[in-house]
Amino acid sequence: MRITAKQVLTAQAVVVGGLALVLLVREMPGIMREIRIWRMVGLGTGSRPPR
């Protein structure tokens, strides 16, 4: 059985994508906390009424 370069690249892409997904899921609570802090200090996106 021979493994082609395309199969190796596909396997690498799957591994890297899976690791990226795991990292994103692990960091999600911290990301949500940061977004809340940014909104509290007025750095959030979106329109807000003029002062």
PDB file of N, CA, C and O in Angstrom, chain B, residues numbered from 101:
ATOM      1  N   MET B 101       0.846  -1.187   0.000  1.00  0.00           N
ATOM      2  CA  MET B 101       0.000   0.000   0.000  1.00  0.00           C
ATOM      3  C   MET B 101       0.890   1.248   0.000  1.00  0.00           C
ATOM      4  O   MET B 101       1.775   1.399   0.842  1.00  0.00           O
ATOM      5  N   ARG B 102       0.635   2.124  -0.952  1.00  0.00           N
ATOM      6  CA  ARG B 102       1.415   3.364  -1.067  1.00  0.00           C
ATOM      7  C   ARG B 102       0.545   4.544  -0.686  1.00  0.00           C
ATOM      8  O   ARG B 102      -0.629   4.618  -1.050  1.00  0.00           O
ATOM      9  N   ILE B 103       1.132   5.445   0.039  1.00  0.00           N
ATOM     10  CA  ILE B 103       0.418   6.655   0.445  1.00  0.00           C
ATOM     11  C   ILE B 103       0.881   7.784  -0.467  1.00  0.00           C
ATOM     12  O   ILE B 103       2.078   8.033  -0.608  1.00  0.00           O
ATOM     13  N   THR B 104      -0.071   8.455  -1.077  1.00  0.00           N
ATOM     14  CA  THR B 104       0.278   9.531  -1.997  1.00  0.00           C
ATOM     15  C   THR B 104       0.449  10.847  -1.238  1.00  0.00           C
ATOM     16  O   THR B 104       0.031  10.979  -0.087  1.00  0.00           O
ATOM     17  N   ALA B 105       1.064  11.798  -1.900  1.00  0.00           N
ATOM     18  CA  ALA B 105       1.283  13.120  -1.310  1.00  0.00           C
ATOM     19  C   ALA B 105      -0.057  13.793  -1.008  1.00  0.00           C
ATOM     20  O   ALA B 105      -0.187  14.501  -0.010  1.00  0.00           O
ATOM     21  N   LYS B 106      -1.035  13.574  -1.859  1.00  0.00           N
ATOM     22  CA  LYS B 106      -2.350  14.179  -1.642  1.00  0.00           C
ATOM     23  C   LYS B 106      -2.982  13.629  -0.359  1.00  0.00           C
ATOM     24  O   LYS B 106      -3.611  14.379   0.388  1.00  0.00           O
ATOM     25  N   GLN B 107      -2.820  12.336  -0.099  1.00  0.00           N
ATOM     26  CA  GLN B 107      -3.361  11.747   1.125  1.00  0.00           C
ATOM     27  C   GLN B 107      -2.655  12.301   2.357  1.00  0.00           C
ATOM     28  O   GLN B 107      -3.291  12.545   3.383  1.00  0.00           O
ATOM     29  N   VAL B 108      -1.348  12.497   2.259  1.00  0.00           N
ATOM     30  CA  VAL B 108      -0.589  13.054   3.385  1.00  0.00           C
ATOM     31  C   VAL B 108      -1.054  14.479   3.669  1.00  0.00           C
ATOM     32  O   VAL B 108      -1.290  14.837   4.823  1.00  0.00           O
ATOM     33  N   LEU B 109      -1.186  15.291   2.626  1.00  0.00           N
ATOM     34  CA  LEU B 109      -1.642  16.669   2.800  1.00  0.00           C
ATOM     35  C   LEU B 109      -3.062  16.728   3.370  1.00  0.00           C
ATOM     36  O   LEU B 109      -3.367  17.577   4.208  1.00  0.00           O
ATOM     37  N   THR B 110      -3.916  15.829   2.914  1.00  0.00           N
ATOM     38  CA  THR B 110      -5.279  15.782   3.436  1.00  0.00           C
ATOM     39  C   THR B 110      -5.277  15.415   4.913  1.00  0.00           C
ATOM     40  O   THR B 110      -6.001  16.018   5.705  1.00  0.00           O
ATOM     41  N   ALA B 111      -4.480  14.446   5.281  1.00  0.00           N
ATOM     42  CA  ALA B 111      -4.396  14.041   6.688  1.00  0.00           C
ATOM     43  C   ALA B 111      -3.850  15.175   7.547  1.00  0.00           C
ATOM     44  O   ALA B 111      -4.340  15.404   8.653  1.00  0.00           O
ATOM     45  N   GLN B 112      -2.846  15.882   7.052  1.00  0.00           N
ATOM     46  CA  GLN B 112      -2.298  17.013   7.797  1.00  0.00           C
ATOM     47  C   GLN B 112      -3.332  18.111   7.965  1.00  0.00           C
ATOM     48  O   GLN B 112      -3.443  18.705   9.037  1.00  0.00           O
ATOM     49  N   ALA B 113      -4.084  18.380   6.917  1.00  0.00           N
ATOM     50  CA  ALA B 113      -5.123  19.409   6.989  1.00  0.00           C
ATOM     51  C   ALA B 113      -6.192  19.031   8.013  1.00  0.00           C
ATOM     52  O   ALA B 113      -6.682  19.895   8.740  1.00  0.00           O
ATOM     53  N   VAL B 114      -6.553  17.763   8.078  1.00  0.00           N
ATOM     54  CA  VAL B 114      -7.546  17.303   9.043  1.00  0.00           C
ATOM     55  C   VAL B 114      -7.019  17.459  10.463  1.00  0.00           C
ATOM     56  O   VAL B 114      -7.745  17.912  11.348  1.00  0.00           O
ATOM     57  N   VAL B 115      -5.773  17.089  10.685  1.00  0.00           N
ATOM     58  CA  VAL B 115      -5.178  17.191  12.022  1.00  0.00           C
ATOM     59  C   VAL B 115      -5.088  18.654  12.455  1.00  0.00           C
ATOM     60  O   VAL B 115      -5.477  18.993  13.573  1.00  0.00           O
ATOM     61  N   VAL B 116      -4.584  19.512  11.590  1.00  0.00           N
ATOM     62  CA  VAL B 116      -4.438  20.934  11.925  1.00  0.00           C
ATOM     63  C   VAL B 116      -5.809  21.563  12.146  1.00  0.00           C
ATOM     64  O   VAL B 116      -5.978  22.348  13.080  1.00  0.00           O
ATOM     65  N   GLY B 117      -6.776  21.239  11.318  1.00  0.00           N
ATOM     66  CA  GLY B 117      -8.134  21.769  11.491  1.00  0.00           C
ATOM     67  C   GLY B 117      -8.754  21.306  12.801  1.00  0.00           C
ATOM     68  O   GLY B 117      -9.418  22.084  13.486  1.00  0.00           O
ATOM     69  N   GLY B 118      -8.541  20.053  13.147  1.00  0.00           N
ATOM     70  CA  GLY B 118      -9.070  19.538  14.413  1.00  0.00           C
ATOM     71  C   GLY B 118      -8.441  20.211  15.611  1.00  0.00           C
ATOM     72  O   GLY B 118      -9.131  20.546  16.574  1.00  0.00           O
ATOM     73  N   LEU B 119      -7.124  20.412  15.559  1.00  0.00           N
ATOM     74  CA  LEU B 119      -6.436  21.096  16.654  1.00  0.00           C
ATOM     75  C   LEU B 119      -6.916  22.543  16.784  1.00  0.00           C
ATOM     76  O   LEU B 119      -7.107  23.037  17.896  1.00  0.00           O
ATOM     77  N   ALA B 120      -7.109  23.211  15.665  1.00  0.00           N
ATOM     78  CA  ALA B 120      -7.597  24.592  15.693  1.00  0.00           C
ATOM     79  C   ALA B 120      -9.005  24.652  16.299  1.00  0.00           C
ATOM     80  O   ALA B 120      -9.315  25.564  17.064  1.00  0.00           O
ATOM     81  N   LEU B 121      -9.842  23.689  15.958  1.00  0.00           N
ATOM     82  CA  LEU B 121     -11.199  23.651  16.505  1.00  0.00           C
ATOM     83  C   LEU B 121     -11.177  23.412  18.007  1.00  0.00           C
ATOM     84  O   LEU B 121     -11.914  24.061  18.750  1.00  0.00           O
ATOM     85  N   VAL B 122     -10.342  22.491  18.458  1.00  0.00           N
ATOM     86  CA  VAL B 122     -10.225  22.212  19.893  1.00  0.00           C
ATOM     87  C   VAL B 122      -9.739  23.456  20.637  1.00  0.00           C
ATOM     88  O   VAL B 122     -10.261  23.784  21.703  1.00  0.00           O
ATOM     89  N   LEU B 123      -8.754  24.142  20.086  1.00  0.00           N
ATOM     90  CA  LEU B 123      -8.226  25.355  20.717  1.00  0.00           C
ATOM     91  C   LEU B 123      -9.301  26.433  20.798  1.00  0.00           C
ATOM     92  O   LEU B 123      -9.433  27.106  21.821  1.00  0.00           O
ATOM     93  N   LEU B 124     -10.063  26.598  19.731  1.00  0.00           N
ATOM     94  CA  LEU B 124     -11.135  27.601  19.725  1.00  0.00           C
ATOM     95  C   LEU B 124     -12.185  27.281  20.782  1.00  0.00           C
ATOM     96  O   LEU B 124     -12.642  28.177  21.492  1.00  0.00           O
ATOM     97  N   VAL B 125     -12.570  26.020  20.894  1.00  0.00           N
ATOM     98  CA  VAL B 125     -13.583  25.625  21.875  1.00  0.00           C
ATOM     99  C   VAL B 125     -13.058  25.833  23.293  1.00  0.00           C
ATOM    100  O   VAL B 125     -13.800  26.284  24.166  1.00  0.00           O
ATOM    101  N   ARG B 126     -11.781  25.510  23.533  1.00  0.00           N
ATOM    102  CA  ARG B 126     -11.205  25.691  24.872  1.00  0.00           C
ATOM    103  C   ARG B 126     -11.114  27.154  25.261  1.00  0.00           C
ATOM    104  O   ARG B 126     -11.273  27.492  26.434  1.00  0.00           O
ATOM    105  N   GLU B 127     -10.861  28.031  24.292  1.00  0.00           N
ATOM    106  CA  GLU B 127     -10.677  29.448  24.581  1.00  0.00           C
ATOM    107  C   GLU B 127     -11.976  30.254  24.522  1.00  0.00           C
ATOM    108  O   GLU B 127     -11.961  31.452  24.803  1.00  0.00           O
ATOM    109  N   MET B 128     -13.079  29.637  24.169  1.00  0.00           N
ATOM    110  CA  MET B 128     -14.334  30.368  23.989  1.00  0.00           C
ATOM    111  C   MET B 128     -14.779  31.135  25.242  1.00  0.00           C
ATOM    112  O   MET B 128     -15.195  32.285  25.103  1.00  0.00           O
ATOM    113  N   PRO B 129     -14.718  30.571  26.454  1.00  0.00           N
ATOM    114  CA  PRO B 129     -15.139  31.361  27.627  1.00  0.00           C
ATOM    115  C   PRO B 129     -14.304  32.629  27.804  1.00  0.00           C
ATOM    116  O   PRO B 129     -14.849  33.681  28.138  1.00  0.00           O
ATOM    117  N   GLY B 130     -13.006  32.545  27.588  1.00  0.00           N
ATOM    118  CA  GLY B 130     -12.149  33.713  27.710  1.00  0.00           C
ATOM    119  C   GLY B 130     -12.454  34.751  26.640  1.00  0.00           C
ATOM    120  O   GLY B 130     -12.441  35.953  26.908  1.00  0.00           O
ATOM    121  N   ILE B 131     -12.727  34.285  25.428  1.00  0.00           N
ATOM    122  CA  ILE B 131     -13.062  35.196  24.335  1.00  0.00           C
ATOM    123  C   ILE B 131     -14.363  35.931  24.651  1.00  0.00           C
ATOM    124  O   ILE B 131     -14.466  37.139  24.440  1.00  0.00           O
ATOM    125  N   MET B 132     -15.352  35.202  25.155  1.00  0.00           N
ATOM    126  CA  MET B 132     -16.632  35.837  25.496  1.00  0.00           C
ATOM    127  C   MET B 132     -16.439  36.864  26.612  1.00  0.00           C
ATOM    128  O   MET B 132     -17.062  37.925  26.588  1.00  0.00           O
ATOM    129  N   ARG B 133     -15.583  36.559  27.589  1.00  0.00           N
ATOM    130  CA  ARG B 133     -15.313  37.500  28.675  1.00  0.00           C
ATOM    131  C   ARG B 133     -14.650  38.763  28.129  1.00  0.00           C
ATOM    132  O   ARG B 133     -14.998  39.872  28.534  1.00  0.00           O
ATOM    133  N   GLU B 134     -13.707  38.601  27.222  1.00  0.00           N
ATOM    134  CA  GLU B 134     -13.045  39.764  26.624  1.00  0.00           C
ATOM    135  C   GLU B 134     -14.035  40.624  25.847  1.00  0.00           C
ATOM    136  O   GLU B 134     -13.982  41.852  25.924  1.00  0.00           O
ATOM    137  N   ILE B 135     -14.929  39.995  25.108  1.00  0.00           N
ATOM    138  CA  ILE B 135     -15.925  40.747  24.341  1.00  0.00           C
ATOM    139  C   ILE B 135     -16.808  41.558  25.280  1.00  0.00           C
ATOM    140  O   ILE B 135     -17.124  42.714  24.997  1.00  0.00           O
ATOM    141  N   ARG B 136     -17.212  40.948  26.410  1.00  0.00           N
ATOM    142  CA  ARG B 136     -18.018  41.684  27.388  1.00  0.00           C
ATOM    143  C   ARG B 136     -17.274  42.889  27.950  1.00  0.00           C
ATOM    144  O   ARG B 136     -17.858  43.959  28.122  1.00  0.00           O
ATOM    145  N   ILE B 137     -15.983  42.714  28.237  1.00  0.00           N
ATOM    146  CA  ILE B 137     -15.180  43.823  28.765  1.00  0.00           C
ATOM    147  C   ILE B 137     -15.086  44.931  27.720  1.00  0.00           C
ATOM    148  O   ILE B 137     -15.240  46.107  28.050  1.00  0.00           O
ATOM    149  N   TRP B 138     -14.835  44.566  26.461  1.00  0.00           N
ATOM    150  CA  TRP B 138     -14.745  45.576  25.411  1.00  0.00           C
ATOM    151  C   TRP B 138     -16.041  46.360  25.291  1.00  0.00           C
ATOM    152  O   TRP B 138     -16.014  47.574  25.090  1.00  0.00           O
ATOM    153  N   ARG B 139     -17.167  45.686  25.412  1.00  0.00           N
ATOM    154  CA  ARG B 139     -18.461  46.377  25.321  1.00  0.00           C
ATOM    155  C   ARG B 139     -18.660  47.328  26.497  1.00  0.00           C
ATOM    156  O   ARG B 139     -19.207  48.419  26.334  1.00  0.00           O
ATOM    157  N   MET B 140     -18.210  46.910  27.688  1.00  0.00           N
ATOM    158  CA  MET B 140     -18.378  47.768  28.867  1.00  0.00           C
ATOM    159  C   MET B 140     -17.564  49.052  28.744  1.00  0.00           C
ATOM    160  O   MET B 140     -18.009  50.110  29.191  1.00  0.00           O
ATOM    161  N   VAL B 141     -16.385  48.974  28.148  1.00  0.00           N
ATOM    162  CA  VAL B 141     -15.555  50.164  28.031  1.00  0.00           C
ATOM    163  C   VAL B 141     -15.812  50.923  26.733  1.00  0.00           C
ATOM    164  O   VAL B 141     -15.172  51.944  26.479  1.00  0.00           O
ATOM    165  N   GLY B 142     -16.738  50.438  25.910  1.00  0.00           N
ATOM    166  CA  GLY B 142     -17.139  51.166  24.723  1.00  0.00           C
ATOM    167  C   GLY B 142     -16.337  50.840  23.483  1.00  0.00           C
ATOM    168  O   GLY B 142     -16.355  51.622  22.532  1.00  0.00           O
ATOM    169  N   LEU B 143     -15.638  49.728  23.448  1.00  0.00           N
ATOM    170  CA  LEU B 143     -14.867  49.364  22.257  1.00  0.00           C
ATOM    171  C   LEU B 143     -15.604  48.368  21.374  1.00  0.00           C
ATOM    172  O   LEU B 143     -15.041  47.880  20.394  1.00  0.00           O
ATOM    173  N   GLY B 144     -16.839  48.060  21.701  1.00  0.00           N
ATOM    174  CA  GLY B 144     -17.587  47.068  20.931  1.00  0.00           C
ATOM    175  C   GLY B 144     -17.988  47.594  19.579  1.00  0.00           C
ATOM    176  O   GLY B 144     -18.001  48.802  19.347  1.00  0.00           O
ATOM    177  N   THR B 145     -18.315  46.688  18.693  1.00  0.00           N
ATOM    178  CA  THR B 145     -18.759  47.092  17.359  1.00  0.00           C
ATOM    179  C   THR B 145     -20.254  47.366  17.413  1.00  0.00           C
ATOM    180  O   THR B 145     -20.935  47.043  18.386  1.00  0.00           O
ATOM    181  N   GLY B 146     -20.729  47.955  16.366  1.00  0.00           N
ATOM    182  CA  GLY B 146     -22.161  48.244  16.294  1.00  0.00           C
ATOM    183  C   GLY B 146     -22.432  49.713  16.570  1.00  0.00           C
ATOM    184  O   GLY B 146     -21.582  50.441  17.083  1.00  0.00           O
ATOM    185  N   SER B 147     -23.626  50.121  16.220  1.00  0.00           N
ATOM    186  CA  SER B 147     -23.979  51.519  16.413  1.00  0.00           C
ATOM    187  C   SER B 147     -24.521  51.728  17.801  1.00  0.00           C
ATOM    188  O   SER B 147     -25.187  50.858  18.362  1.00  0.00           O
ATOM    189  N   ARG B 148     -24.236  52.866  18.340  1.00  0.00           N
ATOM    190  CA  ARG B 148     -24.795  53.219  19.636  1.00  0.00           C
ATOM    191  C   ARG B 148     -25.298  54.653  19.550  1.00  0.00           C
ATOM    192  O   ARG B 148     -24.801  55.436  18.740  1.00  0.00           O
ATOM    193  N   PRO B 149     -26.256  54.996  20.357  1.00  0.00           N
ATOM    194  CA  PRO B 149     -26.827  56.332  20.258  1.00  0.00           C
ATOM    195  C   PRO B 149     -25.798  57.410  20.595  1.00  0.00           C
ATOM    196  O   PRO B 149     -24.927  57.192  21.436  1.00  0.00           O
ATOM    197  N   PRO B 150     -25.893  58.572  19.944  1.00  0.00           N
ATOM    198  CA  PRO B 150     -24.951  59.655  20.243  1.00  0.00           C
ATOM    199  C   PRO B 150     -25.141  60.189  21.651  1.00  0.00           C
ATOM    200  O   PRO B 150     -26.243  60.152  22.198  1.00  0.00           O
ATOM    201  N   ARG B 151     -24.054  60.687  22.234  1.00  0.00           N
ATOM    202  CA  ARG B 151     -24.118  61.211  23.600  1.00  0.00           C
ATOM    203  C   ARG B 151     -24.387  62.688  23.596  1.00  0.00           C
ATOM    204  O   ARG B 151     -24.474  63.303  24.659  1.00  0.00           O
TER     205      ARG B 151
END
